[in-house]
Amino acid sequence: MSVKTNKKEHPDSSTQRYLPFSSIKENIIIMKDWSARLIVKCSTINFLLKNTDEQDAIIISFQRFLNSLDFPIQVLVRSKKLDIESYLWNLNDKAIKQNNQLLQNQTYEYIEYLRKLIEVAQIMKKEFYIIIPFDNIWDKSVKDDSILWVFTSFWKSINQTTDLISIKSQLRNFVKLKKWLNSRFNWIKTWLENIWIRAEMMEKQELVNFLTDYYNPRLDSLSPIWSNIENYNLTN
C-alpha cells in the first residue's frame, strides 16, 4: 500500500502567486508578462504660494512636458497616514533624561497631545511617483529589436539550462535595456527640474520597501514575504 505525500507549499508562495511582478533586477521591476517598470519618486512644490506668473509658467511647462512624451507614463499619488512614532520615541527618551521635573512633565503632556491629535485629525501626507514602463512589443517608441527580444528570451530561459554564450548575450541585452530606460528617466528628470520638481530613481531596497508598504500598508516592518529576498529572485 502506497501513501501519497503532499509536498508542503512554501508559506510565502500563496502570496507571491497574486503579485503582478516576478523579480527586481537592480532597480528595474520585471513584471510577469516580461514587461518592465522604473519608479521615480518626485518632490512637491507649493503651487498656491507662487505668484500668478509663476503658476502660469509651471502649468505651461508641465503641458509641454506631457506633449513631449512619446511613451506612456503613470502618475501615482499615495495618501498615507502620518507616522510620527519615531519622533514620539525620541521625545520620550529626552523626557526620561530631563532633570527638570516641570520640563519632563510638559514633554510627556506634549507627547500625549500629539498622539491624540494624530488619532482624531487623521493627518495624511501625500507622496508622488512617476512610473516609467516598458511594455515589450507593444511599445512602439522602441526601435531596437534586440531590446524587445530580451524579455522573450532572457527572463523565460534564465531558469533553464542555458550555455554561457547565450547568458552573456542576454545580459548584454539587459544592459542595453537599462540604458534605454535610464534615457527615459533622464528625459523626465530634466523636464521636471524646469518646474522645480526633483525626481529620483528608486533603488532596489527602496523598491522592496515601497512594494511591501503598497500591498500591505499596515505593516510596521518588512513583511515575511520579503524575509528571504534571495528566494524570491530579487537578486542583482
SEKOLDO-185384 format. One record per residue: z, y negated, x negated of N, C-alpha, C in turn. Coordinates in steps of 0.1 Angstrom, whole numbers, plus 5000, padded with zeros to 4 digits. Layout:
N
{site {Z; Y; X}; {Z; Y; X}; {Z; Y; X}}
...
//
This chain:
236
{site {5000; 5012; 4992}; {5000; 5000; 5000}; {5000; 4988; 4991}}
{site {4990; 4979; 4993}; {4989; 4967; 4985}; {4995; 4955; 4993}}
{site {5002; 4947; 4985}; {5008; 4935; 4991}; {5000; 4923; 4986}}
{site {4996; 4915; 4996}; {4988; 4903; 4993}; {4997; 4892; 4990}}
{site {4995; 4886; 4979}; {5004; 4874; 4975}; {4996; 4861; 4976}}
{site {5002; 4851; 4981}; {4995; 4838; 4983}; {4998; 4830; 4970}}
{site {4988; 4824; 4965}; {4990; 4815; 4954}; {4997; 4803; 4958}}
{site {5008; 4800; 4951}; {5016; 4788; 4955}; {5008; 4775; 4952}}
{site {5007; 4767; 4962}; {5000; 4754; 4961}; {5008; 4744; 4954}}
{site {5002; 4737; 4945}; {5009; 4726; 4938}; {5014; 4716; 4948}}
{site {5027; 4711; 4947}; {5032; 4703; 4957}; {5025; 4689; 4959}}
{site {5017; 4685; 4948}; {5010; 4673; 4949}; {4996; 4674; 4955}}
{site {4991; 4687; 4955}; {4977; 4689; 4958}; {4974; 4685; 4972}}
{site {4983; 4687; 4982}; {4980; 4683; 4996}; {4978; 4668; 4997}}
{site {4985; 4660; 4989}; {4984; 4646; 4990}; {4971; 4642; 4983}}
{site {4968; 4647; 4971}; {4956; 4643; 4964}; {4943; 4646; 4971}}
{site {4944; 4657; 4980}; {4932; 4661; 4987}; {4927; 4649; 4996}}
{site {4935; 4640; 5001}; {4931; 4630; 5010}; {4929; 4616; 5003}}
{site {4931; 4616; 4990}; {4928; 4604; 4983}; {4913; 4602; 4981}}
{site {4907; 4590; 4982}; {4893; 4588; 4981}; {4888; 4588; 4967}}
{site {4896; 4588; 4957}; {4892; 4588; 4943}; {4896; 4601; 4936}}
{site {4889; 4604; 4925}; {4892; 4616; 4918}; {4898; 4614; 4905}}
{site {4896; 4603; 4898}; {4902; 4601; 4885}; {4901; 4586; 4881}}
{site {4908; 4583; 4870}; {4907; 4570; 4864}; {4903; 4572; 4850}}
{site {4892; 4567; 4846}; {4887; 4568; 4833}; {4888; 4554; 4826}}
{site {4897; 4553; 4817}; {4901; 4540; 4811}; {4905; 4530; 4822}}
{site {4898; 4520; 4825}; {4901; 4511; 4836}; {4892; 4511; 4848}}
{site {4884; 4522; 4849}; {4874; 4524; 4859}; {4879; 4535; 4869}}
{site {4879; 4532; 4882}; {4883; 4542; 4892}; {4870; 4550; 4896}}
{site {4871; 4563; 4894}; {4860; 4572; 4898}; {4862; 4578; 4912}}
{site {4853; 4575; 4921}; {4855; 4580; 4935}; {4850; 4594; 4936}}
{site {4853; 4601; 4947}; {4850; 4615; 4948}; {4835; 4617; 4951}}
{site {4828; 4606; 4955}; {4813; 4607; 4956}; {4806; 4602; 4944}}
{site {4814; 4601; 4932}; {4809; 4597; 4919}; {4805; 4583; 4918}}
{site {4809; 4575; 4928}; {4807; 4560; 4926}; {4819; 4555; 4918}}
{site {4819; 4542; 4914}; {4830; 4537; 4906}; {4834; 4523; 4911}}
{site {4847; 4520; 4907}; {4852; 4507; 4911}; {4860; 4501; 4899}}
{site {4858; 4488; 4898}; {4867; 4479; 4889}; {4875; 4471; 4899}}
{site {4888; 4469; 4896}; {4896; 4460; 4904}; {4901; 4448; 4896}}
{site {4898; 4436; 4901}; {4901; 4424; 4894}; {4912; 4416; 4902}}
{site {4923; 4413; 4895}; {4934; 4405; 4901}; {4931; 4390; 4899}}
{site {4932; 4383; 4910}; {4929; 4368; 4909}; {4942; 4360; 4912}}
{site {4942; 4349; 4905}; {4953; 4339; 4907}; {4950; 4331; 4919}}
{site {4959; 4322; 4923}; {4956; 4314; 4935}; {4957; 4299; 4932}}
{site {4952; 4291; 4941}; {4953; 4277; 4940}; {4958; 4271; 4953}}
{site {4965; 4260; 4952}; {4970; 4254; 4965}; {4959; 4244; 4970}}
{site {4951; 4249; 4979}; {4939; 4242; 4983}; {4943; 4229; 4990}}
{site {4954; 4229; 4998}; {4959; 4218; 5006}; {4964; 4206; 4997}}
{site {4968; 4209; 4985}; {4973; 4199; 4976}; {4961; 4191; 4969}}
{site {4949; 4196; 4970}; {4938; 4190; 4964}; {4933; 4178; 4973}}
{site {4927; 4168; 4967}; {4922; 4157; 4975}; {4909; 4162; 4981}}
{site {4903; 4153; 4989}; {4891; 4157; 4997}; {4879; 4161; 4988}}
{site {4877; 4153; 4977}; {4866; 4156; 4968}; {4868; 4169; 4961}}
{site {4880; 4172; 4957}; {4883; 4185; 4950}; {4881; 4196; 4960}}
{site {4885; 4195; 4972}; {4884; 4205; 4982}; {4869; 4208; 4984}}
{site {4861; 4197; 4985}; {4846; 4199; 4988}; {4840; 4206; 4976}}
{site {4844; 4202; 4963}; {4839; 4208; 4951}; {4842; 4223; 4951}}
{site {4854; 4227; 4955}; {4858; 4241; 4955}; {4850; 4249; 4965}}
{site {4848; 4244; 4977}; {4840; 4250; 4987}; {4826; 4252; 4983}}
{site {4820; 4242; 4977}; {4806; 4243; 4973}; {4805; 4253; 4961}}
{site {4814; 4252; 4952}; {4813; 4262; 4940}; {4815; 4276; 4945}}
{site {4824; 4278; 4954}; {4826; 4292; 4959}; {4814; 4297; 4967}}
{site {4807; 4288; 4974}; {4795; 4291; 4981}; {4784; 4295; 4972}}
{site {4783; 4287; 4961}; {4773; 4290; 4951}; {4776; 4303; 4944}}
{site {4788; 4306; 4942}; {4792; 4319; 4936}; {4788; 4331; 4944}}
{site {4790; 4330; 4957}; {4786; 4341; 4966}; {4771; 4342; 4967}}
{site {4764; 4331; 4967}; {4749; 4331; 4967}; {4743; 4337; 4954}}
{site {4751; 4336; 4943}; {4746; 4340; 4930}; {4747; 4356; 4929}}
{site {4755; 4362; 4937}; {4757; 4376; 4935}; {4745; 4384; 4940}}
{site {4741; 4394; 4932}; {4730; 4403; 4936}; {4736; 4417; 4937}}
{site {4749; 4418; 4939}; {4756; 4431; 4942}; {4767; 4428; 4951}}
{site {4772; 4438; 4959}; {4783; 4436; 4968}; {4796; 4435; 4961}}
{site {4806; 4428; 4967}; {4819; 4428; 4962}; {4828; 4429; 4975}}
{site {4841; 4433; 4972}; {4851; 4434; 4983}; {4862; 4425; 4979}}
{site {4866; 4416; 4988}; {4878; 4408; 4986}; {4890; 4414; 4993}}
{site {4900; 4417; 4986}; {4912; 4423; 4992}; {4924; 4414; 4991}}
{site {4930; 4411; 5003}; {4942; 4403; 5004}; {4953; 4411; 5008}}
{site {4964; 4412; 5001}; {4975; 4420; 5004}; {4987; 4412; 5007}}
{site {4994; 4414; 5018}; {5006; 4407; 5021}; {5018; 4417; 5019}}
{site {5027; 4413; 5010}; {5038; 4422; 5007}; {5051; 4414; 5008}}
{site {5061; 4422; 5013}; {5075; 4416; 5014}; {5080; 4413; 5000}}
{site {5085; 4401; 4999}; {5090; 4396; 4986}; {5102; 4404; 4982}}
{site {5101; 4410; 4969}; {5111; 4418; 4964}; {5119; 4410; 4953}}
{site {5131; 4406; 4956}; {5139; 4399; 4946}; {5151; 4407; 4941}}
{site {5150; 4420; 4942}; {5161; 4429; 4939}; {5165; 4427; 4924}}
{site {5155; 4426; 4915}; {5158; 4425; 4901}; {5165; 4411; 4898}}
{site {5161; 4401; 4906}; {5167; 4388; 4904}; {5181; 4388; 4909}}
{site {5184; 4395; 4920}; {5198; 4396; 4925}; {5207; 4404; 4916}}
{site {5201; 4415; 4910}; {5209; 4422; 4900}; {5213; 4414; 4888}}
{site {5203; 4405; 4884}; {5206; 4396; 4873}; {5217; 4386; 4876}}
{site {5216; 4381; 4888}; {5227; 4372; 4893}; {5240; 4379; 4893}}
{site {5240; 4391; 4898}; {5253; 4399; 4899}; {5259; 4401; 4885}}
{site {5250; 4404; 4875}; {5255; 4405; 4861}; {5261; 4392; 4856}}
{site {5255; 4381; 4859}; {5260; 4368; 4855}; {5274; 4365; 4862}}
{site {5275; 4369; 4874}; {5287; 4367; 4881}; {5299; 4375; 4875}}
{site {5296; 4387; 4871}; {5306; 4396; 4865}; {5311; 4390; 4852}}
{site {5302; 4384; 4845}; {5306; 4378; 4832}; {5311; 4364; 4833}}
{site {5311; 4359; 4845}; {5316; 4345; 4847}; {5331; 4344; 4846}}
{site {5337; 4336; 4837}; {5351; 4334; 4836}; {5357; 4325; 4846}}
{site {5349; 4316; 4851}; {5354; 4306; 4861}; {5354; 4313; 4875}}
{site {5366; 4315; 4881}; {5367; 4322; 4894}; {5359; 4315; 4905}}
{site {5359; 4302; 4905}; {5352; 4294; 4915}; {5337; 4296; 4914}}
{site {5332; 4295; 4902}; {5317; 4297; 4900}; {5313; 4312; 4903}}
{site {5322; 4321; 4900}; {5320; 4335; 4902}; {5318; 4338; 4917}}
{site {5328; 4332; 4925}; {5327; 4333; 4940}; {5315; 4327; 4946}}
{site {5311; 4315; 4940}; {5299; 4308; 4945}; {5286; 4316; 4942}}
{site {5286; 4323; 4931}; {5275; 4331; 4927}; {5274; 4343; 4937}}
{site {5285; 4350; 4940}; {5285; 4361; 4949}; {5281; 4356; 4963}}
{site {5285; 4345; 4967}; {5281; 4339; 4980}; {5266; 4336; 4981}}
{site {5261; 4331; 4969}; {5246; 4328; 4968}; {5238; 4341; 4969}}
{site {5243; 4352; 4963}; {5236; 4364; 4963}; {5236; 4370; 4978}}
{site {5247; 4369; 4985}; {5248; 4373; 4998}; {5238; 4365; 5007}}
{site {5238; 4352; 5005}; {5229; 4343; 5012}; {5214; 4347; 5011}}
{site {5210; 4350; 4998}; {5197; 4354; 4996}; {5193; 4367; 5002}}
{site {5202; 4376; 5002}; {5200; 4389; 5009}; {5197; 4387; 5024}}
{site {5206; 4379; 5030}; {5204; 4377; 5044}; {5191; 4369; 5047}}
{site {5188; 4360; 5039}; {5176; 4352; 5041}; {5164; 4361; 5040}}
{site {5163; 4370; 5031}; {5151; 4379; 5029}; {5150; 4388; 5042}}
{site {5162; 4393; 5046}; {5162; 4402; 5058}; {5158; 4395; 5071}}
{site {5162; 4383; 5073}; {5159; 4375; 5085}; {5145; 4369; 5085}}
{site {5142; 4363; 5074}; {5130; 4355; 5073}; {5118; 4364; 5070}}
{site {5120; 4376; 5064}; {5108; 4384; 5061}; {5098; 4376; 5052}}
{site {5103; 4371; 5041}; {5094; 4363; 5033}; {5083; 4372; 5026}}
{site {5071; 4367; 5028}; {5060; 4375; 5023}; {5053; 4368; 5011}}
{site {5047; 4376; 5003}; {5038; 4370; 4992}; {5024; 4376; 4994}}
{site {5014; 4369; 4990}; {5000; 4374; 4991}; {4995; 4376; 4977}}
{site {4987; 4387; 4976}; {4980; 4390; 4963}; {4965; 4391; 4966}}
{site {4957; 4386; 4957}; {4943; 4386; 4959}; {4936; 4394; 4948}}
{site {4926; 4402; 4953}; {4919; 4411; 4944}; {4904; 4410; 4948}}
{site {4895; 4412; 4937}; {4881; 4414; 4940}; {4878; 4428; 4934}}
{site {4871; 4436; 4943}; {4867; 4450; 4939}; {4853; 4450; 4936}}
{site {4849; 4454; 4923}; {4835; 4454; 4919}; {4831; 4469; 4920}}
{site {4821; 4472; 4928}; {4817; 4486; 4930}; {4804; 4490; 4922}}
{site {4803; 4503; 4920}; {4790; 4509; 4916}; {4788; 4520; 4925}}
{site {4778; 4519; 4933}; {4776; 4529; 4944}; {4764; 4538; 4941}}
{site {4763; 4543; 4928}; {4753; 4553; 4925}; {4739; 4548; 4928}}
{site {4730; 4557; 4933}; {4716; 4553; 4935}; {4714; 4543; 4946}}
{site {4725; 4540; 4954}; {4723; 4530; 4965}; {4724; 4516; 4959}}
{site {4728; 4515; 4947}; {4730; 4502; 4941}; {4716; 4497; 4935}}
{site {4709; 4489; 4942}; {4696; 4485; 4939}; {4695; 4475; 4927}}
{site {4707; 4470; 4923}; {4707; 4460; 4912}; {4706; 4467; 4899}}
{site {4708; 4480; 4898}; {4708; 4487; 4886}; {4694; 4492; 4882}}
{site {4689; 4488; 4870}; {4676; 4492; 4866}; {4675; 4503; 4857}}
{site {4687; 4507; 4851}; {4688; 4517; 4841}; {4690; 4531; 4847}}
{site {4680; 4540; 4846}; {4681; 4553; 4853}; {4692; 4561; 4846}}
{site {4695; 4559; 4833}; {4705; 4567; 4826}; {4719; 4564; 4832}}
{site {4721; 4552; 4836}; {4734; 4549; 4842}; {4736; 4556; 4856}}
{site {4725; 4556; 4863}; {4725; 4563; 4876}; {4728; 4578; 4874}}
{site {4722; 4583; 4863}; {4723; 4597; 4860}; {4738; 4601; 4856}}
{site {4745; 4592; 4851}; {4758; 4596; 4845}; {4767; 4601; 4856}}
{site {4766; 4596; 4869}; {4775; 4601; 4879}; {4771; 4615; 4885}}
{site {4758; 4617; 4884}; {4754; 4630; 4890}; {4754; 4642; 4880}}
{site {4759; 4638; 4867}; {4760; 4649; 4857}; {4773; 4649; 4851}}
{site {4777; 4638; 4846}; {4790; 4638; 4838}; {4802; 4642; 4846}}
{site {4805; 4636; 4857}; {4817; 4639; 4865}; {4816; 4653; 4872}}
{site {4803; 4657; 4874}; {4801; 4670; 4880}; {4803; 4682; 4870}}
{site {4799; 4679; 4858}; {4798; 4690; 4848}; {4809; 4690; 4838}}
{site {4817; 4680; 4838}; {4828; 4678; 4828}; {4838; 4690; 4828}}
{site {4840; 4695; 4840}; {4849; 4707; 4842}; {4842; 4720; 4840}}
{site {4829; 4720; 4837}; {4822; 4732; 4835}; {4820; 4734; 4820}}
{site {4815; 4746; 4816}; {4812; 4749; 4802}; {4800; 4741; 4798}}
{site {4801; 4731; 4789}; {4791; 4722; 4785}; {4790; 4722; 4770}}
{site {4778; 4722; 4764}; {4777; 4722; 4750}; {4780; 4708; 4745}}
{site {4784; 4707; 4732}; {4788; 4695; 4726}; {4778; 4684; 4727}}
{site {4765; 4687; 4725}; {4755; 4677; 4725}; {4754; 4670; 4739}}
{site {4755; 4678; 4750}; {4755; 4673; 4763}; {4767; 4664; 4766}}
{site {4779; 4668; 4761}; {4791; 4660; 4763}; {4789; 4646; 4756}}
{site {4785; 4647; 4744}; {4783; 4634; 4737}; {4773; 4625; 4744}}
{site {4762; 4631; 4749}; {4752; 4623; 4756}; {4758; 4617; 4769}}
{site {4767; 4625; 4776}; {4773; 4620; 4788}; {4783; 4609; 4785}}
{site {4790; 4610; 4774}; {4800; 4600; 4770}; {4793; 4587; 4766}}
{site {4781; 4588; 4760}; {4773; 4576; 4757}; {4769; 4569; 4769}}
{site {4765; 4577; 4779}; {4761; 4570; 4792}; {4773; 4564; 4799}}
{site {4785; 4570; 4798}; {4797; 4563; 4803}; {4800; 4550; 4796}}
{site {4797; 4549; 4783}; {4799; 4537; 4776}; {4789; 4526; 4781}}
{site {4777; 4530; 4784}; {4767; 4521; 4790}; {4771; 4516; 4804}}
{site {4777; 4526; 4812}; {4782; 4522; 4825}; {4793; 4512; 4824}}
{site {4802; 4514; 4815}; {4814; 4505; 4813}; {4809; 4491; 4809}}
{site {4799; 4490; 4800}; {4793; 4477; 4796}; {4787; 4470; 4808}}
{site {4780; 4478; 4816}; {4773; 4472; 4828}; {4783; 4467; 4838}}
{site {4794; 4474; 4840}; {4805; 4470; 4849}; {4812; 4457; 4844}}
{site {4814; 4458; 4830}; {4820; 4446; 4824}; {4812; 4434; 4825}}
{site {4799; 4435; 4825}; {4790; 4424; 4826}; {4791; 4417; 4840}}
{site {4793; 4426; 4850}; {4796; 4421; 4864}; {4809; 4413; 4864}}
{site {4819; 4419; 4858}; {4832; 4413; 4857}; {4831; 4399; 4851}}
{site {4824; 4398; 4839}; {4823; 4386; 4832}; {4816; 4375; 4840}}
{site {4806; 4380; 4848}; {4799; 4370; 4857}; {4808; 4364; 4867}}
{site {4816; 4373; 4873}; {4826; 4369; 4884}; {4836; 4360; 4878}}
{site {4842; 4364; 4866}; {4852; 4356; 4859}; {4848; 4342; 4856}}
{site {4835; 4341; 4851}; {4830; 4327; 4847}; {4829; 4318; 4860}}
{site {4824; 4324; 4871}; {4822; 4316; 4883}; {4836; 4312; 4889}}
{site {4846; 4321; 4889}; {4859; 4318; 4894}; {4866; 4307; 4886}}
{site {4864; 4307; 4873}; {4870; 4297; 4864}; {4866; 4283; 4868}}
{site {4854; 4282; 4873}; {4849; 4269; 4878}; {4857; 4263; 4889}}
{site {4864; 4272; 4896}; {4872; 4267; 4907}; {4887; 4269; 4904}}
{site {4890; 4270; 4892}; {4904; 4271; 4887}; {4911; 4284; 4891}}
{site {4903; 4295; 4893}; {4909; 4307; 4896}; {4908; 4317; 4884}}
{site {4919; 4322; 4880}; {4920; 4331; 4868}; {4918; 4345; 4873}}
{site {4908; 4352; 4867}; {4905; 4366; 4871}; {4908; 4375; 4859}}
{site {4916; 4386; 4862}; {4920; 4395; 4851}; {4917; 4409; 4855}}
{site {4910; 4417; 4847}; {4907; 4431; 4850}; {4919; 4439; 4849}}
{site {4922; 4447; 4859}; {4934; 4456; 4858}; {4931; 4468; 4849}}
{site {4942; 4471; 4841}; {4941; 4482; 4831}; {4946; 4494; 4838}}
{site {4946; 4505; 4831}; {4948; 4519; 4836}; {4962; 4520; 4843}}
{site {4973; 4516; 4836}; {4986; 4517; 4841}; {4988; 4508; 4853}}
{site {4982; 4496; 4853}; {4982; 4487; 4864}; {4976; 4493; 4876}}
{site {4964; 4500; 4874}; {4957; 4507; 4885}; {4966; 4518; 4891}}
{site {4973; 4525; 4882}; {4981; 4536; 4887}; {4992; 4530; 4896}}
{site {4999; 4519; 4892}; {5009; 4513; 4899}; {5004; 4507; 4912}}
{site {4992; 4501; 4911}; {4986; 4494; 4923}; {4982; 4505; 4934}}
{site {4976; 4516; 4930}; {4972; 4526; 4939}; {4985; 4533; 4945}}
{site {4995; 4535; 4937}; {5007; 4541; 4942}; {5013; 4532; 4953}}
{site {5014; 4519; 4950}; {5020; 4510; 4959}; {5011; 4508; 4972}}
{site {4998; 4509; 4970}; {4989; 4507; 4981}; {4990; 4518; 4991}}
{site {4991; 4530; 4986}; {4991; 4542; 4995}; {5005; 4545; 5000}}
{site {5015; 4540; 4993}; {5029; 4542; 4998}; {5037; 4530; 4994}}
{site {5036; 4519; 5001}; {5043; 4506; 4997}; {5058; 4507; 4998}}
{site {5064; 4517; 5004}; {5078; 4518; 5005}; {5085; 4524; 4992}}
{site {5077; 4529; 4983}; {5083; 4535; 4971}; {5089; 4524; 4962}}
{site {5101; 4527; 4957}; {5108; 4518; 4948}; {5103; 4521; 4934}}
{site {5098; 4532; 4931}; {5093; 4536; 4918}; {5081; 4544; 4920}}
{site {5075; 4549; 4909}; {5063; 4557; 4910}; {5065; 4569; 4918}}
{site {5056; 4572; 4926}; {5056; 4584; 4935}; {5055; 4597; 4926}}
{site {5061; 4608; 4931}; {5060; 4621; 4924}; {5045; 4625; 4922}}
{site {5036; 4620; 4931}; {5022; 4624; 4929}; {5016; 4619; 4916}}
{site {5023; 4609; 4910}; {5018; 4603; 4897}; {5027; 4608; 4886}}
{site {5037; 4616; 4889}; {5047; 4620; 4878}; {5040; 4628; 4867}}
{site {5029; 4635; 4870}; {5022; 4642; 4860}; {5008; 4637; 4859}}
{site {5006; 4626; 4852}; {4993; 4619; 4852}; {4982; 4628; 4846}}
{site {4986; 4635; 4836}; {4976; 4643; 4829}; {4969; 4654; 4838}}
{site {4978; 4660; 4847}; {4973; 4670; 4856}; {4964; 4664; 4867}}
{site {4964; 4651; 4869}; {4956; 4645; 4879}; {4944; 4639; 4873}}
{site {4940; 4642; 4861}; {4928; 4637; 4854}; {4928; 4622; 4854}}
{site {4939; 4616; 4849}; {4939; 4602; 4847}; {4940; 4599; 4832}}
{site {4934; 4607; 4825}; {4934; 4606; 4810}; {4923; 4596; 4806}}
{site {4925; 4591; 4794}; {4915; 4582; 4788}; {4903; 4590; 4783}}
//
